[in-house]
C-alpha cells in the first residue's frame, strides 16, 4: 500500500511522489512546504541540499523542482528508500542522490558541505533532532550563509552562541524553523 504527495512548485509542479504507507512516515504538509520554500526562494536556486530524513522525498524533490543544483536524500528504511529511488528515475538527472543510510551515520562521516540541510526526523525520538544538529555543527556541514531547516512537535531551543533562529512558525502539531550557524553569519 502506498500513499502520494504532490510537488507544489517549480519545474515539476504537480508531479506525484509515491511512498509507503507507514505510521512513522509523516510527509511535510503542502501548506508548510509552501511557507518554507517562500522563505527559501532567494536561497534555493543553485543550492546544494541535504534531506537527512527523506521519507516521502517531499522536501528534497521540492527543492530540486525549485532550482536546487543538487539534492542528497538519506533514508534508513529499505522500502521507503526503494520508493525514493523509483521516484528519482522520473527526474532523469544525476543531481539527485539517494542513499540508504541512517542520517546520524552519514552526518558523522560526511565531508560534503551544503547550502541547505533539511532535518525532519520522526517525532517519536526527540533526541534524534538535537543529535543531528550537534553533528552538523561539529562537522561544519553547512556552507557560509547556509541554512538549517528543522521540524519538530514543539519549538526547540538551540545554543544561542552557535545558532540563530531566522524564521519559525507552528502549524497544527508541527513547529518548523530556519536556523543560521553564527560561525558563518
Backbone bond lengths (Angstrom), bond angles and torsions (degrees), N, CA, C in turn:
res aa  C-N    CA-C-N  psi(-1)  N-CA   C-N-CA  omega(-1)  CA-C   N-CA-C  phi
1 X - - - 1.464 - - 1.531 109.26 -
2 X 1.328 116.50 130.01 1.455 120.26 178.86 1.520 110.67 -123.10
3 X 1.319 113.59 158.63 1.457 121.77 174.37 1.517 107.00 -116.35
4 X 1.319 116.45 172.20 1.460 120.62 -177.89 1.527 110.21 -135.56
5 X 1.330 113.92 150.64 1.454 122.01 173.37 1.528 106.28 -138.15
6 X 1.328 116.37 148.06 1.462 122.01 -174.83 1.530 110.50 -106.32
7 X 1.343 115.93 138.07 1.465 120.33 170.55 1.526 106.60 -71.51
8 X 1.334 116.71 132.32 1.462 119.43 -170.11 1.529 115.00 -103.22
9 X 1.338 117.90 -8.29 1.457 117.88 -179.90 1.515 112.46 -155.05
10 X 1.317 115.62 167.57 1.452 121.47 175.79 1.515 113.79 85.46
11 X 1.325 114.88 -162.53 1.460 123.49 -174.72 1.532 112.91 -58.94
12 X 1.315 117.78 -35.40 1.467 121.75 -176.47 1.528 112.22 -105.35
13 X 1.310 116.77 24.10 1.461 121.84 179.28 1.533 110.47 -50.85
14 X 1.330 115.88 131.66 1.454 121.99 178.33 1.519 113.59 92.77
15 X 1.326 117.86 -13.93 1.463 120.72 179.47 1.528 109.94 -65.70
16 X 1.331 115.42 135.22 1.468 121.39 179.99 1.525 109.72 -93.42
17 X 1.331 115.49 138.19 1.462 123.03 175.75 1.522 108.01 -113.98
18 X 1.311 116.81 131.63 1.465 121.50 177.49 1.520 109.63 -96.01
19 X 1.331 116.39 146.84 1.455 121.49 176.19 1.523 108.51 -152.07
20 X 1.351 117.25 155.75 1.465 120.23 -178.36 1.528 111.58 -63.67
21 X 1.299 115.96 145.07 1.452 121.94 177.48 1.526 108.20 -84.28
22 X 1.344 116.17 88.61 1.457 122.62 -179.06 1.517 109.50 -120.20
23 X 1.327 116.03 146.46 1.459 119.76 -174.94 1.528 113.54 -65.85
24 X 1.335 118.45 -31.64 1.464 119.46 -177.95 1.527 113.23 -92.34
25 X 1.316 117.25 2.16 1.460 121.42 177.76 1.527 108.26 -94.13
26 X 1.325 115.89 116.61 1.456 122.63 -172.59 1.525 109.43 -128.22
27 X 1.352 118.25 89.81 1.469 119.54 -179.53 1.531 111.82 -60.77
28 X 1.314 115.13 144.32 1.461 119.61 176.03 1.524 108.34 -62.61
29 X 1.344 117.28 123.95 1.469 120.20 -178.69 1.525 112.17 -58.20
30 X 1.332 116.27 149.15 1.473 120.52 -177.39 1.527 111.53 -59.40
31 X 1.318 117.88 -36.17 1.469 120.67 179.24 1.536 111.00 -62.72
32 X 1.330 116.18 -40.59 1.467 120.92 177.86 1.527 109.80 -68.59
33 X 1.342 117.51 -45.38 1.466 120.56 178.94 1.519 111.28 -58.67
34 X 1.321 116.79 -41.37 1.469 120.26 179.29 1.528 110.31 -58.93
35 X 1.323 117.29 -45.95 1.467 121.23 179.32 1.524 110.84 -63.91
36 X 1.322 117.03 -47.79 1.465 121.47 -177.83 1.521 110.99 -59.58
37 X 1.325 116.84 -46.59 1.459 118.40 -178.06 1.523 112.30 -74.83
38 X 1.311 118.79 -20.16 1.467 120.30 168.43 1.527 109.17 -68.07
39 X 1.342 116.69 -41.80 1.465 120.35 176.29 1.527 111.14 -60.36
40 X 1.330 115.97 -37.09 1.466 121.51 -174.23 1.531 114.00 -93.63
41 X 1.322 118.16 5.16 1.464 120.47 -170.88 1.529 113.72 -54.82
42 X 1.328 118.04 -30.86 1.465 120.16 -179.43 1.527 112.26 -92.74
43 X 1.324 116.76 -5.37 1.461 121.17 -175.81 1.529 113.55 -111.40
44 X 1.310 118.44 -18.99 1.460 121.66 -170.84 1.524 113.45 -77.91
45 X 1.329 117.52 -34.55 1.461 120.23 -176.67 1.527 110.07 -62.07
46 X 1.333 115.70 128.08 1.467 124.49 -179.95 1.524 114.38 63.94
47 X 1.323 117.27 18.25 1.467 121.42 179.67 1.530 110.84 -83.04
48 X 1.318 115.15 149.36 1.461 122.22 168.63 1.524 106.01 -94.76
49 X 1.330 116.05 121.40 1.466 120.80 -173.44 1.521 111.58 -119.93
50 X 1.320 114.91 151.56 1.452 122.79 173.87 1.521 108.03 -126.56
51 X 1.323 116.57 123.67 1.469 122.71 174.07 1.526 105.28 -106.27
52 X 1.338 116.46 95.46 1.462 121.84 -167.91 1.526 114.57 -73.48
53 X 1.298 118.44 -23.84 1.468 122.89 176.95 1.524 106.24 -130.06
54 X 1.320 117.00 72.70 1.464 122.32 -166.41 1.526 113.81 -60.48
55 X 1.320 118.88 -43.71 1.464 119.89 -179.37 1.515 112.02 55.50
56 X 1.312 117.24 -115.39 1.467 122.12 -179.99 1.527 112.01 -69.92
57 X 1.319 116.88 -19.72 1.459 121.24 -176.16 1.514 113.15 87.16
58 X 1.327 117.24 3.64 1.468 120.91 -174.31 1.529 112.67 -55.88
59 X 1.321 118.17 -44.88 1.467 119.74 -178.61 1.531 111.54 -71.19
60 X 1.313 117.16 -47.06 1.460 120.55 -177.70 1.515 113.47 -65.30
61 X 1.333 116.93 -47.62 1.466 119.93 179.60 1.527 111.13 -68.18
62 X 1.327 116.90 -34.32 1.470 120.44 175.77 1.530 110.17 -63.25
63 X 1.338 116.53 -41.86 1.469 120.45 178.20 1.526 110.39 -60.73
64 X 1.327 116.54 -44.17 1.467 119.87 179.23 1.529 110.96 -64.49
65 X 1.328 116.67 -42.92 1.460 121.35 179.06 1.521 111.58 -59.16
66 X 1.324 116.45 -31.76 1.459 121.06 -177.06 1.530 113.35 -94.01
67 X 1.333 117.37 11.86 1.451 119.98 169.90 1.512 117.60 110.44
68 X 1.331 118.83 7.03 1.466 119.42 176.19 1.524 109.31 -60.06
69 X 1.319 116.68 142.66 1.466 121.77 179.84 1.527 110.81 -72.11
70 X 1.330 116.72 -41.67 1.458 120.89 178.40 1.519 109.30 -148.15
71 X 1.331 115.01 150.06 1.464 120.54 178.21 1.529 107.82 -138.79
72 X 1.319 115.46 125.76 1.455 122.33 173.38 1.519 107.15 -105.38
73 X 1.330 116.34 124.02 1.462 122.25 179.98 1.524 108.66 -111.65
74 X 1.324 116.52 126.86 1.460 122.46 179.91 1.522 109.16 -107.23
75 X 1.322 116.53 136.90 1.458 120.61 177.46 1.522 109.53 -149.02
76 X 1.331 116.60 129.25 1.461 122.32 -178.33 1.525 112.52 -87.83
77 X 1.326 118.42 -33.52 1.473 121.70 -177.00 1.524 110.19 -77.39
78 X 1.315 116.79 125.40 1.472 122.42 -174.31 1.534 112.18 -58.14
79 X 1.337 117.94 -49.37 1.470 120.92 -177.77 1.529 111.32 -61.77
80 X 1.319 116.10 -41.50 1.461 120.90 179.44 1.532 110.41 -67.83
81 X 1.322 116.96 -42.06 1.466 122.64 175.87 1.535 110.57 -55.70
82 X 1.332 116.91 -45.46 1.466 120.75 -179.53 1.529 111.80 -64.42
83 X 1.330 117.58 -36.73 1.479 121.07 175.43 1.528 110.55 -64.52
84 X 1.335 116.70 -41.25 1.463 120.49 178.01 1.524 111.09 -62.75
85 X 1.329 117.11 -42.71 1.467 121.38 177.83 1.530 110.33 -60.14
86 X 1.326 116.27 -42.89 1.470 120.60 179.55 1.533 110.39 -64.17
87 X 1.330 117.22 -42.65 1.464 120.90 179.01 1.525 111.06 -64.28
88 X 1.324 117.28 -39.66 1.468 121.36 -178.08 1.524 111.55 -63.42
89 X 1.336 117.81 -31.24 1.471 120.92 179.32 1.526 111.20 -60.92
90 X 1.329 117.16 -32.03 1.462 120.96 179.90 1.532 112.51 -67.59
91 X 1.329 116.94 -19.90 1.458 120.48 -179.56 1.528 112.03 -87.68
92 X 1.322 117.35 -18.18 1.459 123.66 175.75 1.536 111.87 48.02
93 X 1.332 115.70 59.29 1.454 120.58 -179.63 1.522 110.08 -148.63
94 X 1.309 116.10 151.38 1.464 120.51 174.12 1.526 110.79 -90.44
95 X 1.319 117.60 -0.20 1.468 121.69 -179.68 1.526 112.11 -75.92
96 X 1.331 117.30 -12.61 1.468 122.16 177.47 1.524 108.62 -104.31
97 X 1.327 116.30 124.49 1.455 121.19 177.91 1.529 107.87 -120.27
98 X 1.336 116.61 122.49 1.464 122.31 179.90 1.529 107.03 -108.66
99 X 1.334 116.66 124.02 1.467 121.01 -176.99 1.525 109.64 -123.01
100 X 1.329 115.33 130.62 1.468 122.00 177.84 1.527 107.93 -87.91
101 X 1.325 117.01 96.92 1.460 122.61 -177.06 1.519 109.86 -163.19
102 X 1.307 115.44 162.97 1.465 120.99 171.35 1.529 107.80 -81.07
103 X 1.309 115.98 140.16 1.466 120.66 -176.58 1.526 111.92 -58.42
104 X 1.330 117.02 -44.72 1.466 119.47 -177.98 1.528 111.19 -60.47
105 X 1.314 117.90 -41.04 1.472 121.32 178.97 1.522 110.68 -62.71
106 X 1.309 116.71 -44.25 1.458 121.30 179.65 1.530 110.54 -63.22
107 X 1.337 116.84 -46.53 1.463 120.94 -177.71 1.523 111.88 -63.86
108 X 1.319 117.68 -33.98 1.465 121.40 178.31 1.524 112.00 -65.91
109 X 1.339 117.08 -34.00 1.463 121.74 -172.55 1.522 114.47 -101.80
110 X 1.318 118.27 -18.87 1.462 121.49 -172.21 1.524 112.21 -64.60
111 X 1.319 114.85 141.17 1.461 121.93 172.24 1.526 110.04 -114.52
112 X 1.332 116.33 -1.02 1.463 120.69 177.73 1.522 109.36 -78.40
113 X 1.319 115.69 154.43 1.466 120.53 175.29 1.524 108.53 -121.02
114 X 1.327 115.14 157.18 1.462 121.38 -172.70 1.521 110.66 -134.92
115 X 1.338 114.71 152.41 1.463 120.60 173.06 1.514 110.84 -79.85
116 X 1.343 115.94 -35.72 1.471 121.16 -178.75 1.528 108.31 -138.30
117 X 1.336 115.35 129.74 1.458 121.16 174.17 1.519 107.53 -118.80
118 X 1.337 115.36 126.12 1.465 122.15 177.39 1.526 108.26 -99.01
119 X 1.339 116.90 122.87 1.461 122.75 177.03 1.525 108.75 -120.04
120 X 1.307 115.44 107.20 1.455 122.02 -179.19 1.535 108.57 -135.97
121 X 1.355 116.71 66.00 1.464 119.27 -176.55 1.529 111.62 -74.50
122 X 1.334 116.64 163.70 1.468 119.19 174.47 1.525 110.07 -55.96
123 X 1.305 116.51 140.53 1.464 121.34 -176.80 1.529 113.04 -73.26
124 X 1.337 117.85 -14.57 1.467 120.44 -174.04 1.526 113.03 -66.14
125 X 1.334 118.67 -24.06 1.461 121.57 178.40 1.523 109.20 -119.23
126 X 1.336 116.98 97.10 1.470 120.26 -175.20 1.525 113.89 -65.55
127 X 1.326 119.23 -19.94 1.469 121.20 -179.21 1.520 113.01 -76.22
128 X 1.318 117.70 -24.04 1.465 121.06 -176.38 1.519 111.92 -58.78
129 X 1.317 117.88 -45.57 1.463 121.14 -178.22 1.529 111.21 -59.44
130 X 1.329 117.18 -50.08 1.466 119.96 -178.35 1.527 111.65 -67.21
131 X 1.322 117.72 -36.52 1.465 120.27 176.85 1.527 110.14 -59.98
132 X 1.316 116.49 -44.90 1.470 120.72 179.91 1.521 111.90 -66.05
133 X 1.311 117.37 -41.13 1.474 120.90 178.32 1.528 109.93 -60.52
134 X 1.324 116.24 -42.97 1.469 120.15 178.81 1.526 111.59 -64.49
135 X 1.330 117.14 -41.01 1.470 120.57 177.94 1.530 111.23 -62.80
136 X 1.327 116.91 -40.85 1.472 121.39 179.48 1.521 110.49 -62.71
137 X 1.341 116.61 -43.63 1.464 120.59 -179.83 1.532 110.88 -67.32
138 X 1.330 116.88 -45.27 1.469 120.72 -178.36 1.522 112.10 -63.02
139 X 1.331 116.55 -42.63 1.465 121.08 -177.22 1.530 112.67 -85.28
140 X 1.331 116.69 -4.70 1.478 121.66 -179.68 1.530 111.01 53.82
141 X 1.332 115.47 55.38 1.455 121.25 -175.92 1.527 113.82 -84.95
142 X 1.333 117.25 -8.73 1.463 120.09 176.00 1.521 110.05 -93.48
143 X 1.329 115.65 139.10 1.465 121.44 174.61 1.534 108.37 -75.20
144 X 1.331 118.07 164.21 1.465 119.72 174.08 1.531 110.53 -52.64
145 X 1.313 116.54 136.30 1.464 125.12 -176.81 1.529 112.52 67.03
146 X 1.326 117.38 15.22 1.459 121.40 178.38 1.520 112.08 -71.23
147 X 1.325 114.74 158.81 1.462 121.34 -177.77 1.525 109.93 -122.51
148 X 1.319 115.50 143.71 1.455 122.75 174.82 1.522 107.45 -113.04
149 X 1.336 116.20 122.60 1.461 122.04 177.55 1.522 107.99 -101.37
150 X 1.336 116.76 132.64 1.464 120.94 177.69 1.523 110.95 -128.04
151 X 1.333 114.63 147.12 1.464 122.22 169.40 1.518 107.32 -125.42
152 X 1.320 115.33 137.79 1.456 120.93 -179.24 1.528 109.04 -154.07
153 X 1.337 117.01 164.06 1.464 119.05 -179.83 1.531 113.07 -74.61
154 X 1.335 117.07 -14.80 1.468 121.72 177.56 1.522 108.31 -151.62
155 X 1.325 118.59 163.72 1.470 119.90 179.75 1.533 111.01 -57.80
156 X 1.327 115.36 144.16 1.458 120.06 178.40 1.518 109.62 -110.45
157 X 1.310 115.15 152.20 1.462 121.55 177.35 1.524 108.02 -108.69
158 X 1.317 116.47 117.25 1.457 121.44 177.83 1.526 109.13 -103.03
159 X 1.321 117.38 152.85 1.468 119.84 178.50 1.530 110.92 -56.37
160 X 1.332 116.06 122.74 1.465 120.92 -175.12 1.528 113.19 -69.64
161 X 1.321 117.08 -17.00 1.459 119.16 177.75 1.531 112.09 -83.55
162 X 1.342 116.89 -10.71 1.467 121.23 -179.56 1.528 111.92 -114.26
163 X 1.333 116.75 -38.53 1.468 121.47 -173.09 1.522 111.92 -124.84
164 X 1.318 114.63 145.59 1.469 121.38 170.78 1.527 107.03 -122.73
165 X 1.320 116.40 128.29 1.457 120.20 176.90 1.522 108.03 -79.01
166 X 1.312 114.69 118.20 1.467 121.79 -176.41 1.530 111.14 -84.33
167 X 1.333 116.49 -43.34 1.464 122.96 177.89 1.515 108.36 -147.15
168 X 1.334 115.80 148.96 1.468 120.05 178.09 1.524 109.27 -154.74
169 X 1.322 115.31 142.98 1.458 120.39 -179.56 1.530 108.65 -154.25
170 X 1.318 115.97 151.55 1.468 121.51 174.65 1.518 108.29 -118.98
171 X 1.338 115.16 129.51 1.459 122.34 175.90 1.516 106.80 -130.17
172 X 1.336 116.04 115.99 1.462 119.34 -177.35 1.514 109.90 62.53
173 X 1.331 116.70 -125.60 1.471 120.30 -178.94 1.528 112.52 -103.09
174 X 1.344 116.89 23.94 1.461 121.78 -179.72 1.532 109.87 -124.01
175 X 1.334 115.54 125.12 1.456 121.01 170.77 1.519 106.65 -104.54
176 X 1.309 116.36 127.05 1.459 120.65 -178.19 1.519 108.52 -128.96
177 X 1.341 114.18 147.45 1.459 118.46 -173.23 1.523 110.92 -154.46
178 X 1.327 114.93 156.61 1.460 123.14 170.52 1.522 107.66 -112.09
179 X 1.318 115.36 132.22 1.456 121.83 -178.91 1.517 109.27 -123.75
180 X 1.334 115.32 149.18 1.453 122.19 176.98 1.519 107.54 -117.42
181 X 1.345 116.45 135.92 1.450 121.29 176.14 1.532 107.26 -77.71
182 X 1.329 117.73 122.18 1.460 121.53 -174.85 1.525 113.12 -64.47
183 X 1.308 117.21 -21.98 1.456 120.33 178.28 1.522 111.28 -61.24
184 X 1.330 116.28 -29.25 1.459 121.07 -176.04 1.519 113.22 -108.80
185 X 1.305 118.65 5.46 1.465 120.13 -175.52 1.503 111.66 -74.07
